[in-house]
Amino acid sequence: MPPDSKFTKLRTELEARRSRHLYRETRTADSPQQPHVVVNGKRMLTFCSNDYLGLANHPDVIRAFQQAANTYGVGSGAAHLVNGHFRPHQQLEEALAEFTGRDRALLFSTGYMANLGVVNALLDGRKDRVYADRLNHASLIDAGLLSGAKLTRYPHNNTVHLRQRLLAQEDADATRLILTDGVFSMDGDVAPVQKLALIAREHDAWLMVDDAHGIGVLGKTGAGLLEAEGLSQDDVPILMGTLGKALGTAGAFVAGSNDLIEYLIQTARTWIYTTAQPPAIAAATLVSLQLAQTETWRREHLQALIQQFRQGAAQLGLPLMPSDTPIQPILIGSSEQAMEISRKLEAQGILVTAIRPPTVPANTSRLRVTLSAAHSAQDVEQLLAALG
Ligand SMILES: Cc1ncc(COP(=O)(O)O)c(C=O)c1O
């Protein structure tokens, strides 16, 4: 091979992505996360953030972050088991356990790492089995693949199929783990968690729900899909939630029984072998968690915006997906067309990202509209007018 043929390969692959309208690029923001932002030097109204409750730029959250940085500094300096576990981390773990009605919670630096860590701690290679919804988030798919366990991807939300597969693969020695998003990140619909809990119990399988998009948004106190569906730790033994979406900060947690958390502390490699998140992030999250629980108007306003958007979009005849959550995708199909519409909206000062394969299945490119309690009814009107 000539010396730079490896780079030629990269360039060829990049070009192929461009020609298939699958090329991805970042935009640079010069303002906080909020509906009206400055992106690539231009003022835009955005509908693509996961800051569902509008807490990422809340003055109380910022103040808590600043005060904790004054007290504890910026970097945590070490992993949790070395000397990187600070008082705010401990307080946040306790608050998250209480919030979710679980014995304990354990903080991870990101949701991606939490998923990799838990799945790989519980499964032991080829002798074990993992059952994952086909539309699960990439981090759950990667967690299953990395574990080396036999991976079955069942059709989206199809519990009949899942049950059949479990029945066909009874094996007393195998640990079995059912993995599902709570709210599906690119679709906005929710998993049939009550049925899944029943099936998991019948087959003595673990059930893990990744509620990255449900925490803060669903349930009476915002504790997520499992609160909304009345499911306890006995029903769903492993709950993963993220802090970087509705709670407006960064990181993630896993909540469950004392035994589960102790086991993860001993074995979850993405928790053990990494620097703890900065303590100021935990301190800020303690405040945003409090706001998420007490300021119920945020969830109520968000629900009103969701209804307003769905009604307006239906009147325009837009192909909405069956979702009652702040994730309201408009199904387009071709990546080229999705990109073109996204660009046209951008020219009108509205930012809605086009989501394309491999994030979503082939021919299901979509505009992923997300709503936030920080939006006003007028913002939604503006989006509908532009879409019209
Ligand atoms: C369903 C789901 N799980 C996990 C993650 C990963 O979380 P994090 O961004 O904290 O790594 C995301 C998105 O980022 C997600 O949408």
The ligand as a Gaussian input file, in Angstrom:
#p B3LYP/6-31G(d) Opt

LIG

0 1
 C      -31.889000       7.123000      25.665000
 C      -30.514000       7.677000      25.927000
 N      -29.683000       6.989000      26.722000
 C      -28.457000       7.426000      26.978000
 C      -27.986000       8.598000      26.444000
 C      -26.596000       9.017000      26.738000
 O      -26.562000       9.943000      27.783000
 P      -25.358000      10.950000      27.911000
 O      -25.584000      12.044000      26.928000
 O      -25.395000      11.426000      29.330000
 O      -24.113000      10.175000      27.609000
 C      -28.830000       9.350000      25.598000
 C      -28.450000      10.633000      24.972000
 O      -27.500000      11.251000      25.064000
 C      -30.113000       8.871000      25.332000
 O      -30.930000       9.548000      24.521000

